[in-house]
Amino acid sequence: MQTKIAANFRLVRKVRGYTQSELASGICSQSLVSRFEKGLDVPNAIVLNELCVKLGISIDDLFASSISRTITVTDKIYYLYQNEKYNDLHTLVDENQYAINRIMYNYLKGLCLYKTTQDYEKAVIYLEYGLDLIATEKLGILSFNELEAFVFSDLGMSYLAMNKKDEAEKHLVDSVMTLEKTPTRYMQKFHARIYYHIGYFYIQNGDLKRAMIFFDMGIEYCKNNSYLYFFNNCLVAKQSCL
């Protein structure tokens, strides 16, 4: 039974996109999470409950014969997005078009077109439409300002790929400005991606000093929040500017 609970816990953690260190941060040690997932130890009830709350599940879910009931389409999107599996993400998004919020659908569709087909003009159409929808719709638990920042960012990168640098800079700057005024942090794990994108733009423009400012922002954000996502990207890019 303990092995099954540990396996369920590990599966949900990975699908939710947490490393052991990120999940443990502020709750317990990373080593305790590691031992638990190996079936070598069990956190006390208080710690286990806090870990489950962070994962968005109950302790009872860990005893389920099939934990897949707790893994939603959103979880799968989150996992594929974080791991940059854009071909799989593209397929999942198309298969669940009518189950996904229209704004999120257009953002992910545009992103996947940009990443997998290099059809930048079509990607821009979806991303621009996503921005139009943001002005008229609400996203529930996800702050529209937060998603808007990511749409701006990937729209800017699409324009950069088309060598439309003025449009690219405008949208990349808008992405950072929007992110800074975002009240909700549902996608906070991915924020360094936005800093990396604008830093990359300035590298392409030969403005290494400005690029380093944004890479430093990404690095500090990751350090302050114990996130690894895009930390190495920002670090390596910064070193290339030196």
N, C-alpha and C positions, 0 to 999 in steps of 0.2 A: 504493500500500500504506500509506504513512504517513497519508494522508487517512482510510482505512478504520480504521486503528488509533485515530486521534484521535477519529473519530466513535463508535467502540465505547466508548472511554474516557469520553467526554462523556455518552453514554447511561447507562452504569452509574453514573456519579457522580450524575446527576440522579435516577435511580430509587432510589439508595441514600439520597437526601435531603441530600447535602452541597452547600454552596456551594463555589466555588473556594477561597475564603479558609479555610473550615472544613477542607477536605480538605488544603490545603497546610500548615496550622498545625503547626509542629513538624517539618516535613519539608523544605519548600522555599518559595519565594516564590509568591504568588498569580499574579504575572505569568508565571511559568514554566508553571504549569498552564494559564493562558489561552493562551499561545503554542502549547503542545502541542496543545490542543484545536482550534486554528485551523490546525494543520499547519505551523506556522512554526518549531518547535523540538522537540527530543526530550530528555527528562531522561536523565541518565546511568543506567546499569543499577541502581545502588544506590538512587537516588532513585525511579526508576520502580517498583522492587520494593516499596519502602516504601509508595508510593501505592496499589499494587495490593493489598497486604496490608490496608491500611486499608479498601479497598473490598470486601474479601472475595473477591478473584479472583486468578488467577495471570497472569503476563505472557502466557503462551500463550493465555489466553482472549481477549486483545485481537486476536489474529490469526484468531479464529474467523470463519467466513463469516456465521454468525448468532449474535450475542451473546445472543439471546433465551434460549438454553439456560441461561444463568447467572442469568436474571431469574426468580425464583420468585414464588409467590403471596404469600409473606411480604414480598418486596420491593415488590410492587404495593400491598399493604396499607400498608406503611410510607410509600410515596410519597403515596397518597391521604390517609392520616391527616395527614401533615405539611402537605399543601396544602389541608386541610379540604374535600376534595371528597366530602362525605358521601353524596350520592346515588349516585355511582359506587362508593363504598366499601360502601354498603348492598347494592348489586347483587352486587359481588364476594364479599362475605361470605356472602350467601345461596347463591350459585352454588358456593361451596367449603365449605359448612357441615361436611362430613364430613372435609375435609382440614385443618381448623383445630382446634387444641387447644380443648376445650370451654370452658375458662375464657376464652380469648381471644375465642371466638365470642360468648359471652354478653356480654362487655364491649363488643365492637364493635357487636353487635346493639342493645344498650341505648343506646349512644352515638348510633347512627344514627337510632334511633327518636326520641330526644330532639331531635336536630338537624334532622331532615328532616320529621317528621310532627307534632311537638309532642304526641305521645301519651305524656305523661310517666308516667302510671300504668303503662303497658305497659313503658316504658323501665326504670322502677324494678324491675319484676318480673325482667327479664333481668339487671340489674346486681346486685340482691340475690342472685340465684341464682349469679352469678359469684363473689360473695364466699363463698357456701356451698361452692362447688367448691374454692376456694383452700385451704380448711381441710383438704381431703382429697386433693388432687392436686399433682403437681409439674409444672413447666413446662420442664424441661430447661435450656437455656442461659439462659432468662429467669427471673430471680429472682422468685418469687411475691410477695415483699414489694414489689417494684418495681411490678408490675402491680396489686397490691392498692391501692397509693397512687393510681393513676389511676382505678380503679373507685370508690374512695371519693370522689374529686374530682368525677367526672361524676355520681355518685349524689347528691352534695350539690347540684350545680347543677340536677339534675332536681327535687329536693325544693324548691329555691328557686323554680323556675319554677311549682311547685304552691303556692307561698306557705306552705310548711311550714318555717318558718325555724329552729325548734329542731333538727329532723332535719337540715336543710341544714348548720347550723353544726357539729353533731356530726361529720358525715361529712367535711366540709372540714377540720376540725381533725385528724381521724384521718388524712386524706391527707397532711398535712404531717408529722405525727409518724411515720407509716410511712415516708415518703420519707427522713427524716433517719436512720433506722436501716437503710436498704437497703444490703446489702453489694455487690450487683451493679449495674452501670451500663449495662445494655444499652439502656435507653430514656433515657439521660441527656440526650440532645438536647431532650427534651420536658419536662424538669422545671420550666422556668419557667412552663409552662401551669398547673401546680398552684398556684404562688404567685399567679398572676394570678387564678385562680378564687376563692381565699379572699379576696384583696384586693377583688375585685368584690363579694363577699358583704357585706363590711363597708361598702363604699360604699352599697350598697342599704339597709343598716341605719343609715346616717348616722354611722358611726364612722370618720371620715376619717383620724384619727391612726393607728389600727390598720391601716387599709387601706394606708397609705403604707409601713408596716413591711414588709408582704408584697410590695408592688410593688418596693421597694428590694431585697428578697431576690432577686426574679426578675431585676432589672436586673444586680445584682452577679454572679449565677450565670452569666448570659449573657456578661458581660464577662470573667469569670475563665476561661471555657471556650471563648471565641470562637464562641458560638452566636448566631444571629439569631432563632431560633424564639421567638416571643412577646416578644422584646425590645421592639419598638415598642409592643405592646399594653400592657406594663407601664409603659413610659415615658410614653405618652399618658395612661394612667389615673392615674399619679402626678401629672402636671401638672394634671389635672382636680381633684385634691384640694387644690391650693395656693390 
